[in-house]
Amino acid sequence: MSLLVVGLSHRSASVSVLERASLSVEAQTKLLQDTVAAEPASEGAVLATCNRIELYADVDKFHAGVAELSTLLAQHSGVGLEELTPYLYVHYEDRAVHHMFSVACGLDSMVVGEGQILGQIKDSLARAQETHTAGRLLNDLFQQALRVGKRAHSETGIDRAGQSLVTFGLEQLALGTPVETWARGKKALVIGAGSMSSLSAATLARAGVAEVVVANRTPDRAERLVRILTEGDDTDVTARAVPMTSVPFELTRADVVVSCTGATGLVLTADMVAAGVEGRVGTAPVVDLDAVAEEDARESAPPAQPSAEDGCPVDLPTVRPGFSVMGEAAVAGMDAATLEQHGAWAAGSAVDRRDAARGTGPEADAEVIGALAAAASAIGRIPERRRPEPVDVPQRPEPVLFLLDLAMPRDVDAAAHRLPGVRLVDIESLAEASADAPMAADVDQVRRIVSDEVAAFGAAQRAAHITPTVVALRTMAADVVAGEMARLEGRLPGLDDKHRAEITQTVRRVVDKLLHAPTVRVKQLAAEPGGTGYADALRTLFDLDPETVASVSRAEESTEMNAENRGPG
């Protein structure tokens, strides 16, 4: 059996694709059940976060496993297989282990080095254990990934390479101002009470907000989060829980809103956000949703091109001194008669010209305008050639409501960022902002840790693969010793207990010494790359019963599973 991972993330797919392919908790559970029911897979685990969806499995066939896991992801995400396939990546055996350890260390995160992924890996393992889809391989993999991630954060400065997604999002909202300065005294509304929302609430509390309001569909979880915030020693924030029905009212009080729920639809529509801004106490920007829609339409429409049919009469008093060839723009669009009048005016020195240095003057002006008049006589009108006048865009008012949407699919209507007085940061804008984030030097050290851990994990797995065979061999040897001692009893019935025990011990020592060097060496060889064939060789040389080896393996797995399913460490 071999480890296989099929998935998509912010590195392979756009945020809109990830949003469509996101899986609810119920969908993840059903996906796990269908994975282990499929022929190629014996174990399964799903790692689903705001920017990745990955299916891990222990499979006996590579190509069949890739096809089956890809199909299952498409079925449960609701995105067609043909549409989803270009965004999928596949990792197998050691590459799959390397990918998982890199993810656990934050190397594959949107914000490099963020530690929140460790909690998400722990939750994924717990879910697979609850559904009994995580066997020996995936338990070992996820448990070791957690240890590798913790090692990376404790032994290196990977935390300096990037912040958690929450901190990074708050920094984007603060627009260069230190988060502690920006957040001080603000009122925060946190929608949701899961791990991401809890992290957001704690981060805001430590940053110095005056109040945290937690809204959640399950009141008990909201109350529990409030207790954690208020009972902590590191903050003195005021916190309270409210039902989801109170969110519209709380929007009129909040300065910053963080939303991260598992909802499949929008939690905050543009109308709700607009009403929250309009309903704020004190002066607030007037929000016109129709004007916002018109602005969206103008921005999405192609730039208007000047029409060749529009007239352009010249206001002579405003013609700047030095009217010359540059005057072609000023007279564009005039008919022939008007141009002739203008040419006569120019020839009559009605304007003081100061372009002598350019070789222009009344005569040159008259010639140019005469040529334009001739062209107008031929085509009826001089084509408009001026660039459109720049339009003064009114400056947006300073934000009074800051929105951070960390959900996938999104909780907040993307149109809310068009509203005056609103600043919205979501997963998509975070992805753009983090694309050019600098990588810390510690990243290289973490990569070395990952490489070392992958090698050690592979060696341990290969060694574990041969262990049942070694156990079966020693069991067979013990049976041979027992059989020979029974035969000796028949031949020497008067043998006393002391001599019998001494003979038994001597025979066992001989067998152990004969088996010690081969079994130790075969474990060493099996731990090396390509060493999986030594188990087969051992079974063949000693004519071991495959069923005996399998029964030993099942017994070991059962013992380990009972210990591991008490919960991830």
C-alpha positions as CSV (number, residue, x, y, z in Angstrom):
1,M,0.0,0.0,0.0
2,S,1.2,3.6,-0.8
3,L,0.4,7.1,0.2
4,L,-1.4,9.2,-2.4
5,V,-2.7,12.8,-2.2
6,V,-4.9,14.5,-4.7
7,G,-6.0,18.1,-4.1
8,L,-6.1,21.8,-5.1
9,S,-5.0,24.9,-3.3
10,H,-4.4,28.6,-3.8
11,R,-1.3,27.7,-5.7
12,S,-3.1,25.7,-8.4
13,A,-6.6,27.3,-8.5
14,S,-8.1,30.7,-8.3
15,V,-10.1,31.7,-5.2
16,S,-13.3,31.5,-7.1
17,V,-12.6,27.8,-8.0
18,L,-11.7,27.0,-4.4
19,E,-14.8,28.7,-3.3
20,R,-17.0,26.6,-5.5
21,A,-15.2,23.4,-4.6
22,S,-15.3,24.0,-0.8
23,L,-16.6,21.1,1.4
24,S,-18.9,21.4,4.4
25,V,-18.2,19.2,7.4
26,E,-21.0,16.8,6.3
27,A,-19.6,16.6,2.8
28,Q,-16.1,15.9,4.2
29,T,-17.5,13.0,6.3
30,K,-19.3,11.5,3.3
31,L,-16.2,11.9,1.2
32,L,-14.2,10.0,3.7
33,Q,-16.7,7.2,3.8
34,D,-16.8,6.9,0.1
35,T,-13.0,7.0,-0.2
36,V,-12.5,3.9,2.0
37,A,-15.4,2.2,0.2
38,A,-13.6,2.6,-3.1
39,E,-11.6,-0.3,-4.3
40,P,-8.1,1.2,-4.5
41,A,-8.1,2.9,-1.0
42,S,-8.0,1.4,2.4
43,E,-7.6,4.6,4.4
44,G,-8.7,8.2,3.9
45,A,-8.4,11.7,5.4
46,V,-9.5,15.1,4.1
47,L,-7.6,18.4,4.8
48,A,-10.0,21.2,4.0
49,T,-9.1,24.8,4.8
50,C,-9.9,28.2,3.4
51,N,-7.3,27.8,0.7
52,R,-6.8,24.1,0.1
53,I,-8.8,20.9,-0.3
54,E,-6.8,17.7,-0.2
55,L,-7.7,14.0,-0.1
56,Y,-5.1,11.7,1.4
57,A,-5.4,7.9,0.9
58,D,-3.5,4.7,1.3
59,V,-3.9,3.0,-2.1
60,D,-2.7,-0.2,-3.7
61,K,-2.8,1.1,-7.3
62,F,-1.4,4.5,-8.4
63,H,-3.4,5.2,-11.6
64,A,-6.6,3.7,-10.3
65,G,-6.2,5.7,-7.1
66,V,-5.7,9.0,-8.9
67,A,-8.7,8.4,-11.0
68,E,-10.9,7.4,-8.1
69,L,-9.8,10.2,-5.7
70,S,-10.2,12.8,-8.5
71,T,-13.7,11.6,-9.3
72,L,-14.7,11.6,-5.6
73,L,-13.4,15.1,-5.1
74,A,-15.5,16.3,-8.1
75,Q,-18.6,14.5,-7.0
76,H,-18.6,15.8,-3.4
77,S,-17.4,19.4,-4.3
78,G,-20.1,19.7,-7.0
79,V,-17.5,20.9,-9.6
80,G,-17.5,18.8,-12.8
81,L,-14.5,16.5,-13.2
82,E,-13.4,18.0,-16.5
83,E,-13.5,21.5,-15.0
84,L,-11.8,20.5,-11.8
85,T,-9.0,18.4,-13.3
86,P,-6.8,21.2,-14.6
87,Y,-6.5,22.6,-11.0
88,L,-5.7,19.2,-9.3
89,Y,-2.2,18.2,-8.2
90,V,-1.0,14.7,-7.3
91,H,1.7,13.6,-4.9
92,Y,2.7,10.0,-4.3
93,E,4.7,8.1,-1.7
94,D,7.7,10.2,-0.5
95,R,6.5,13.3,-2.5
96,A,3.2,13.0,-0.7
97,V,4.9,12.9,2.7
98,H,7.1,15.9,1.7
99,H,4.0,17.8,0.7
100,M,2.2,17.1,4.0
101,F,5.2,18.1,6.1
102,S,5.6,21.3,4.1
103,V,2.0,22.1,4.6
104,A,2.3,21.5,8.4
105,C,5.3,23.8,8.6
106,G,3.5,26.6,6.8
107,L,5.7,26.5,3.7
108,D,2.7,25.9,1.4
109,S,0.4,28.4,3.2
110,M,-0.9,31.6,1.6
111,V,1.0,33.5,4.3
112,V,4.3,31.6,4.7
113,G,5.0,30.4,8.2
114,E,1.5,30.8,9.6
115,G,0.9,28.3,12.4
116,Q,-2.9,27.9,12.2
117,I,-2.5,25.1,9.7
118,L,-1.4,22.8,12.6
119,G,-4.8,23.1,14.3
120,Q,-6.5,22.3,11.0
121,I,-4.3,19.2,10.5
122,K,-5.2,18.1,14.0
123,D,-8.9,18.6,13.3
124,S,-8.6,16.6,10.0
125,L,-7.0,13.7,11.8
126,A,-9.6,13.8,14.5
127,R,-12.4,13.7,11.9
128,A,-10.8,10.7,10.1
129,Q,-10.4,8.9,13.4
130,E,-14.1,9.6,14.3
131,T,-15.2,8.1,11.0
132,H,-12.7,5.2,11.4
133,T,-11.1,6.0,8.0
134,A,-7.6,6.7,9.3
135,G,-5.5,3.6,9.6
136,R,-1.9,3.0,10.5
137,L,-0.4,5.0,7.7
138,L,-2.5,8.1,7.9
139,N,-2.4,8.1,11.7
140,D,1.4,8.0,11.5
141,L,1.6,10.6,8.8
142,F,-0.7,13.2,10.4
143,Q,0.8,12.6,13.9
144,Q,4.3,13.0,12.5
145,A,3.3,16.1,10.5
146,L,2.1,17.8,13.7
147,R,5.4,17.0,15.3
148,V,7.4,18.3,12.3
149,G,5.3,21.5,12.2
150,K,5.9,22.1,15.9
151,R,9.6,21.4,15.5
152,A,9.9,23.9,12.6
153,H,8.2,26.7,14.7
154,S,10.3,26.0,17.8
155,E,13.7,25.5,16.1
156,T,13.6,28.2,13.5
157,G,12.3,31.7,13.0
158,I,9.7,30.6,10.4
159,D,7.1,32.7,12.3
160,R,9.0,35.8,11.1
161,A,8.5,34.8,7.5
162,G,4.8,35.5,7.8
163,Q,1.9,35.9,10.2
164,S,-1.2,34.0,10.7
165,L,-3.9,34.7,8.1
166,V,-5.8,36.6,10.7
167,T,-2.9,38.9,11.6
168,F,-2.1,39.3,7.9
169,G,-5.7,40.3,7.2
170,L,-5.8,42.8,10.0
171,E,-2.6,44.3,8.7
172,Q,-4.2,44.7,5.3
173,L,-7.2,46.5,6.9
174,A,-4.8,48.8,8.9
175,L,-3.1,50.0,5.7
176,G,0.4,50.3,7.1
177,T,-0.6,51.4,10.6
178,P,0.5,49.1,13.3
179,V,-2.4,46.8,14.1
180,E,-2.2,47.6,17.8
181,T,-2.5,51.3,17.1
182,W,-5.2,50.8,14.5
183,A,-7.3,48.5,16.7
184,R,-7.0,50.3,20.0
185,G,-10.4,51.3,21.3
186,K,-12.4,49.8,18.4
187,K,-15.5,47.7,18.7
188,A,-15.2,44.3,17.0
189,L,-17.9,41.9,15.8
190,V,-16.7,38.3,15.2
191,I,-19.2,36.1,13.2
192,G,-18.6,32.5,13.9
193,A,-17.1,30.6,16.8
194,G,-14.9,28.0,15.1
195,S,-11.1,27.8,15.3
196,M,-10.5,30.7,12.8
197,S,-13.0,32.9,14.5
198,S,-11.6,32.1,17.9
199,L,-8.1,33.0,16.7
200,S,-9.5,36.2,15.3
201,A,-11.2,37.2,18.5
202,A,-8.1,36.4,20.6
203,T,-5.9,38.4,18.1
204,L,-8.2,41.4,18.3
205,A,-8.4,41.3,22.0
206,R,-4.6,41.2,22.3
207,A,-4.4,44.1,19.8
208,G,-6.4,46.3,22.2
209,V,-10.0,46.5,20.9
210,A,-12.4,47.8,23.5
211,E,-15.1,45.2,22.9
212,V,-15.6,41.8,21.1
213,V,-19.1,40.7,20.2
214,V,-19.4,37.1,19.1
215,A,-22.3,36.0,16.9
216,N,-22.9,32.3,16.2
217,R,-25.7,30.0,15.2
218,T,-24.9,27.8,18.2
219,P,-25.2,30.0,21.3
220,D,-23.2,27.6,23.5
221,R,-20.1,27.9,21.3
222,A,-20.4,31.7,21.3
223,E,-20.7,31.8,25.1
224,R,-17.7,29.5,25.5
225,L,-15.5,31.8,23.3
226,V,-16.6,34.8,25.3
227,R,-15.6,33.0,28.5
228,I,-12.2,32.3,27.1
229,L,-11.7,35.9,26.1
230,T,-12.9,37.4,29.4
231,E,-11.2,34.9,31.7
232,G,-7.8,35.2,30.1
233,D,-5.0,36.9,31.9
234,D,-3.4,38.6,28.8
235,T,-6.4,40.9,28.0
236,D,-9.1,42.9,29.8
237,V,-11.4,43.1,26.8
238,T,-15.2,43.3,27.2
239,A,-16.9,40.4,25.4
240,R,-20.4,39.2,24.9
241,A,-22.3,36.7,22.8
242,V,-25.3,37.5,20.6
243,P,-27.5,35.4,18.3
244,M,-27.1,35.7,14.5
245,T,-30.4,37.7,14.3
246,S,-28.6,40.5,16.1
247,V,-25.9,40.9,13.5
248,P,-27.7,43.7,11.5
249,F,-27.9,45.8,14.7
250,E,-24.3,45.0,15.8
251,L,-23.2,46.2,12.3
252,T,-24.3,49.7,13.3
253,R,-22.0,49.6,16.4
254,A,-19.0,47.7,15.1
255,D,-15.8,49.3,13.7
256,V,-14.3,46.0,12.5
257,V,-16.0,42.8,11.5
258,V,-14.4,39.4,11.1
259,S,-16.5,36.7,9.6
260,C,-15.6,33.0,9.2
261,T,-18.5,30.6,9.2
262,G,-19.2,27.3,7.4
263,A,-22.3,28.8,5.7
264,T,-22.8,28.0,2.1
265,G,-24.3,31.3,1.2
266,L,-23.6,34.9,2.1
267,V,-23.8,35.9,5.7
268,L,-23.4,39.7,5.0
269,T,-25.0,41.1,1.9
270,A,-24.1,44.5,0.4
271,D,-27.6,45.7,1.6
272,M,-26.9,44.6,5.1
273,V,-23.5,46.3,5.1
274,A,-24.9,49.5,3.6
275,A,-27.7,49.6,6.3
276,G,-25.0,49.1,9.0
277,V,-23.0,52.0,7.7
278,E,-26.1,54.3,7.4
279,G,-27.4,53.3,10.8
280,R,-24.2,54.2,12.7
281,V,-24.4,56.7,15.4
282,G,-23.0,60.1,14.3
283,T,-22.0,61.3,10.9
284,A,-21.8,58.5,8.4
285,P,-21.3,58.4,4.6
286,V,-24.5,58.2,2.6
287,V,-24.6,54.9,0.8
288,D,-26.4,54.8,-2.5
289,L,-26.4,51.2,-3.7
290,D,-27.7,52.3,-7.2
291,A,-24.7,54.6,-7.5
292,V,-22.4,51.8,-6.5
293,A,-24.0,49.6,-9.2
294,E,-23.5,52.3,-11.8
295,E,-19.9,52.7,-10.7
296,D,-19.4,49.0,-11.1
297,A,-20.9,49.1,-14.6
298,R,-18.7,52.1,-15.6
299,E,-15.5,50.3,-14.3
300,S,-16.3,47.1,-16.1
301,A,-17.3,48.8,-19.4
302,P,-14.6,49.5,-22.0
303,P,-13.4,53.2,-22.0
304,A,-15.6,55.4,-24.1
305,Q,-14.1,56.5,-27.5
306,P,-14.6,60.1,-28.8
307,S,-17.3,60.2,-31.4
308,A,-16.3,61.5,-34.9
309,E,-19.7,63.2,-35.2
310,D,-19.5,65.5,-32.1
311,G,-18.9,69.2,-32.8
312,C,-16.3,71.2,-31.0
313,P,-17.0,74.9,-31.2
314,V,-14.1,77.1,-30.1
315,D,-14.6,79.7,-27.4
316,L,-12.2,82.3,-28.8
317,P,-11.6,84.3,-25.6
318,T,-10.3,81.1,-24.0
319,V,-7.9,80.2,-26.8
320,R,-4.5,80.3,-25.2
321,P,-1.7,82.5,-26.7
322,G,0.5,80.8,-29.2
323,F,-2.3,79.1,-31.1
324,S,-0.6,77.1,-33.8
325,V,-0.4,73.5,-35.1
326,M,-1.5,72.5,-31.6
327,G,-4.7,74.3,-32.4
328,E,-5.7,71.3,-34.5
329,A,-7.1,69.8,-31.4
330,A,-9.1,72.9,-30.6
331,V,-10.8,73.1,-34.0
332,A,-11.5,69.4,-34.4
333,G,-15.1,68.8,-35.2
334,M,-15.8,72.2,-36.8
335,D,-17.6,72.3,-40.2
336,A,-15.9,73.9,-43.2
337,A,-17.7,77.3,-42.8
338,T,-16.7,77.7,-39.2
339,L,-13.2,76.7,-40.0
340,E,-13.0,79.4,-42.7
341,Q,-14.2,82.0,-40.3
342,H,-11.6,80.9,-37.8
343,G,-8.9,80.9,-40.5
344,A,-9.8,84.5,-41.3
345,W,-9.7,85.3,-37.6
346,A,-6.2,83.7,-37.2
347,A,-4.9,85.5,-40.4
348,G,-6.1,88.8,-38.9
349,S,-3.9,88.4,-35.9
350,A,-6.8,88.4,-33.5
351,V,-4.6,86.4,-31.0
352,D,-1.2,87.3,-29.8
353,R,1.1,84.5,-30.8
354,R,4.3,83.6,-29.0
355,D,5.4,80.5,-30.8
356,A,8.0,82.1,-33.1
357,A,10.6,79.9,-31.7
358,R,8.7,76.9,-33.1
359,G,8.6,78.5,-36.5
360,T,4.9,79.2,-36.3
361,G,3.0,82.5,-36.8
362,P,-0.1,84.0,-38.3
363,E,0.8,82.8,-41.8
364,A,1.5,79.2,-40.5
365,D,-1.7,79.3,-38.6
366,A,-3.7,80.5,-41.6
367,E,-2.1,77.7,-43.8
368,V,-2.9,75.0,-41.3
369,I,-6.5,76.2,-40.8
370,G,-6.9,76.6,-44.5
371,A,-5.8,73.0,-45.0
372,L,-8.2,71.9,-42.3
373,A,-11.0,73.8,-44.0
374,A,-10.2,72.1,-47.3
375,A,-10.3,68.7,-45.6
376,A,-13.6,69.7,-44.0
377,S,-15.0,70.6,-47.4
378,A,-14.1,67.2,-48.7
379,I,-15.4,65.0,-45.8
380,G,-17.9,67.4,-44.2
381,R,-16.3,67.6,-40.8
382,I,-12.9,67.4,-39.1
383,P,-12.7,64.1,-37.1
384,E,-12.5,64.5,-33.4
385,R,-8.9,63.8,-32.3
386,R,-8.8,65.1,-28.7
387,R,-8.4,62.8,-25.8
388,P,-11.3,62.7,-23.4
389,E,-11.1,65.2,-20.6
390,P,-10.0,63.6,-17.3
391,V,-13.0,63.1,-15.0
392,D,-12.4,64.1,-11.4
393,V,-13.2,61.0,-9.3
394,P,-14.5,62.0,-5.9
395,Q,-12.3,60.8,-3.1
396,R,-13.8,57.9,-1.2
397,P,-14.5,58.8,2.4
398,E,-12.3,57.3,5.1
399,P,-13.6,53.8,6.2
400,V,-15.8,53.6,9.2
401,L,-16.5,49.9,8.9
402,F,-13.7,47.4,8.3
403,L,-14.6,43.9,7.1
404,L,-12.3,40.9,7.1
405,D,-13.8,37.8,5.4
406,L,-11.8,34.7,6.1
407,A,-14.5,32.2,5.0
408,M,-14.4,29.9,2.0
409,P,-16.9,30.1,0.4
410,R,-17.0,33.8,1.2
411,D,-19.3,35.2,3.9
412,V,-19.4,38.8,2.8
413,D,-20.8,40.0,-0.6
414,A,-17.8,41.2,-2.7
415,A,-19.9,44.2,-3.8
416,A,-19.5,45.6,-0.2
417,H,-16.0,46.9,-1.1
418,R,-17.7,49.4,-3.4
419,L,-19.6,51.0,-0.6
420,P,-18.4,54.4,0.6
421,G,-17.0,54.2,4.1
422,V,-16.3,50.4,3.9
423,R,-13.0,48.6,3.5
424,L,-13.3,44.9,2.7
425,V,-10.4,42.4,2.8
426,D,-11.2,38.8,1.8
427,I,-9.3,35.6,0.8
428,E,-8.9,36.8,-2.7
429,S,-7.3,40.1,-1.8
430,L,-5.1,38.4,0.8
431,A,-3.9,36.1,-1.9
432,E,-2.9,39.1,-4.1
433,A,-1.3,40.9,-1.2
434,S,0.8,37.9,-0.1
435,A,2.0,37.1,-3.6
436,D,5.0,39.3,-3.2
437,A,5.6,38.8,0.5
438,P,9.3,38.4,1.3
439,M,10.6,35.0,2.3
440,A,12.6,34.8,5.5
441,A,16.0,33.2,5.5
442,D,14.6,30.7,8.1
443,V,12.5,29.1,5.3
444,D,15.6,27.4,4.0
445,Q,16.2,25.9,7.4
446,V,12.7,24.6,7.6
447,R,13.0,23.0,4.2
448,R,16.1,21.1,5.5
449,I,14.1,20.0,8.5
450,V,11.3,18.8,6.2
451,S,13.7,16.9,4.0
452,D,15.3,15.2,7.0
453,E,11.9,14.3,8.5
454,V,10.7,12.9,5.2
455,A,13.7,10.6,5.0
456,A,13.3,9.5,8.6
457,F,9.5,8.9,8.1
458,G,10.2,6.8,5.0
459,A,12.8,4.7,6.8
460,A,10.5,4.1,9.7
461,Q,7.6,3.1,7.4
462,R,9.8,0.7,5.5
463,A,11.2,-0.8,8.7
464,A,7.7,-1.1,10.1
465,H,6.7,-2.9,6.8
466,I,9.2,-5.7,7.6
467,T,8.5,-6.0,11.3
468,P,5.6,-8.4,10.9
469,T,7.7,-10.7,8.8
470,V,10.5,-10.6,11.5
471,V,7.9,-11.3,14.2
472,A,6.5,-14.2,12.2
473,L,10.0,-15.6,11.7
474,R,10.8,-15.5,15.4
475,T,7.4,-17.0,16.2
476,M,8.2,-19.9,13.8
477,A,11.5,-20.3,15.5
478,A,9.9,-20.4,18.9
479,D,7.4,-23.1,17.6
480,V,10.4,-25.1,16.3
481,V,12.1,-24.9,19.8
482,A,8.8,-25.9,21.5
483,G,8.4,-28.9,19.1
484,E,11.9,-30.1,19.6
485,M,11.6,-29.9,23.4
486,A,8.3,-31.9,23.3
487,R,10.1,-34.5,21.2
488,L,12.9,-34.6,23.7
489,E,10.3,-35.1,26.5
490,G,9.2,-38.3,24.7
491,R,12.7,-39.6,24.3
492,L,13.8,-38.7,27.8
493,P,10.7,-39.0,30.1
494,G,12.8,-39.1,33.3
495,L,14.4,-35.7,32.6
496,D,14.1,-33.5,35.7
497,D,12.9,-29.9,35.7
498,K,16.2,-28.4,36.2
499,H,17.9,-30.1,33.3
500,R,14.8,-29.6,31.1
501,A,14.9,-25.8,31.8
502,E,18.6,-25.6,31.1
503,I,18.3,-27.5,27.8
504,T,15.3,-25.3,26.7
505,Q,17.3,-22.1,27.5
506,T,20.3,-23.3,25.6
507,V,18.3,-24.1,22.5
508,R,16.6,-20.8,22.6
509,R,19.9,-19.0,23.0
510,V,21.2,-20.8,19.9
511,V,18.2,-19.9,17.9
512,D,18.3,-16.2,19.0
513,K,22.0,-15.9,18.1
514,L,21.4,-17.4,14.7
515,L,18.5,-15.1,14.0
516,H,19.9,-11.9,15.6
517,A,22.3,-10.8,12.9
518,P,20.0,-11.5,9.9
519,T,17.0,-9.8,11.5
520,V,18.9,-6.8,12.6
521,R,20.5,-6.5,9.2
522,V,17.3,-7.0,7.2
523,K,15.6,-4.2,9.2
524,Q,18.5,-1.9,8.4
525,L,18.3,-2.8,4.7
526,A,14.5,-2.5,4.6
527,A,14.7,1.0,6.0
528,E,16.8,2.2,3.0
529,P,15.2,3.4,-0.2
530,G,14.2,0.4,-2.3
531,G,14.3,-1.9,0.7
532,T,10.7,-3.1,0.5
533,G,11.7,-6.3,-1.2
534,Y,13.6,-7.7,1.8
535,A,10.4,-8.7,3.5
536,D,9.4,-10.8,0.5
537,A,12.9,-12.4,0.4
538,L,12.7,-13.3,4.1
539,R,9.3,-14.9,3.7
540,T,10.6,-16.9,0.7
541,L,13.9,-18.0,2.4
542,F,12.2,-19.3,5.6
543,D,8.9,-20.4,3.9
544,L,6.8,-18.3,6.1
545,D,3.1,-18.5,5.9
546,P,1.7,-15.2,4.4
547,E,-1.4,-15.5,6.5
548,T,0.8,-15.7,9.7
549,V,2.5,-12.5,8.6
550,A,-0.8,-10.8,7.9
551,S,-2.3,-11.8,11.2
552,V,0.8,-10.3,13.0
553,S,0.3,-7.1,11.1
554,R,-3.4,-6.9,11.9
555,A,-2.7,-7.4,15.6
556,E,-0.1,-4.7,15.6
557,E,-2.4,-2.2,13.8
558,S,-5.2,-3.0,16.1
559,T,-3.1,-2.3,19.2
560,E,-1.7,1.0,17.6
561,M,-5.1,2.2,16.5
562,N,-6.6,1.7,20.0
563,A,-3.9,4.0,21.3
564,E,-3.9,6.6,18.5
565,N,-7.7,6.9,18.3
566,R,-7.8,8.3,21.8
567,G,-7.1,11.6,19.9
568,P,-4.3,13.3,18.1
569,G,-1.3,14.5,20.1
